[in-house]
Amino acid sequence: MTQVHSQTKRYRGFVLTNEGLQKLNNCIQKLEAQTRMRYGASAIARKVQLVESDGIHPITVRKILQCQTGVDYRSIDHVFQALQLSLSEGDYAHADLCKSNNSSQSKWANISSSPTHINIPDISNFYGRTQEIAQLESRIICDTRSVTPPGYRTKVVALFGTVGIGKTAMAIKLAHSLKSRFDFVVWKSLRQAPTLEELLISVLNKFPTNVDNKNNLPTSLYSLIDLFLEKLQHHRCLLIFDGFETVMNNHDGEDTAYEDFLRIFLESKHQSNVILTTRNKPNLVDTLEDKNLYSKRLNNLQVDEIKKIFAQGGIYRGSQEHWVHLVDYYGGNPLALKSASNQILKYFEGNIARYLKELTTSKFILKDVQKLLIEEINKLSKLEKKVIQKLARYTHKVSLSQLRQDLNEPKVEPYLLNALDDLNSRALIEQHGACFVLQPFIAECIFYLNPL
């Protein structure tokens, strides 16, 4: 290989392939984000000069970035080395070969130079989650952690958590934050449980289409998947599927089309990403989770963030201790606390201390939140219901051994850990080491359903 390269140093007929250009652009975007400086042709040429005494002219760098004029192999190699990228054989090719490939792909060329954003909801008054946002952005754009290779990105991010915790708001925030990085950003709500065929047809209709192929999509599911993946090889897309729990089957023997689709998406070569929001962590995450697929359980909001949410609705009075007590009771859940804020303002004139005093005896039920929680609880198996009902009796963390002892059912014991795993994946319980606890407002909902 070294001999071949030495013979071709003066041959100025190499250009980057789509893969090589994407690798280079990803690295440049990462450097610009880190340094807040623009990495144009001159800046890259200066960087090359630091590692190669003979350097490289900015015009040559510009030719490499534009992929329109061939350059010698040495120049491409110098740029990649200066940016600490590994240059593989798939990253460059003869210019004539690339032109031939590009002409066969001309039917995709009618995409606008600016990103296309489809159906992304608006969002305002978004507070908190700064570290979570930054972490997920780095995974989607370019994972910079030392445990992964430079430039490595996560293809699928699954956001899960209990009802009202802010999964959809988080996904919207990410979509708006990342949209400039993609050719297409498509938001799809799955609340109506569309079939995978319906979803793919809906998304495919958003892409630029050859006139001859307009309204002529395949009819078979796997042909639709093949066409979809073909699109992703030509466009970098961010797809957000909101409410994934409605289409994801976690039970054996049921339709697994969406699970199969995610597996194919993860295994295929492309530059696109999917963000899922779901109430419960999909089973396939446990079997497939690696650098390509990452799940994130959303944490509770903190007191200062909740105060900002409350301030949008009116004036509230309370000591820091009262605020902490209120937020702890509702587990930092934005939806529950927003509902509670309406009651505090309407019936207690914004006085948090009075509300908390009444709460200790009245155990107010938040209707909107209760409805969603009941939907989740009704989906539980008999064993899971039995375990969560037992946990609802405790006002403190309970150990696994204590829970096993209190259940006192030999037939249940072998399946107890499985039940706890399922409740954890639905974000209905919190685990602290080997101990478990329910948020107080969830426990009250359990009591309402099953008075003791």
Protein Blocks (a to p, Z undefined) as FASTA:
>chain_A
ZZmmmmmmmpccbccdfklmmmmmmmmmmmmmmnopacdfklmmmmmmmmmmnlpafklm
mmmmnomaccdfklmmmmmmmnopacdfklgccfklmmmmmmmmmmmmmpcfbdcdehia
cdehieejklmmmmmmmmmmoccbfkbcehiacfbdcddddehilmmmmmmmmmmmmmmm
pmbdcdddfklopafklmmmmmmmmpccdfklgoiacfbfklmmmmmmmmmmmpccdddd
ehklmmmccbehiacklmmmmmmmmmpccfbdcddddfbdcfklmmmgcfkbccdddddd
dfklmmmmmmmnmccdddfklmmmmmmmnoopaklmmmmmmmmmmmnnopaklmmmmmmm
nopacfklmmmmmmmmmmpcfklmmmmmmmmmpcbdcdfklmmmmnopaklmmmmmmmmm
mmmmnopaccehjaccddfklmmmmmmmmcZZ
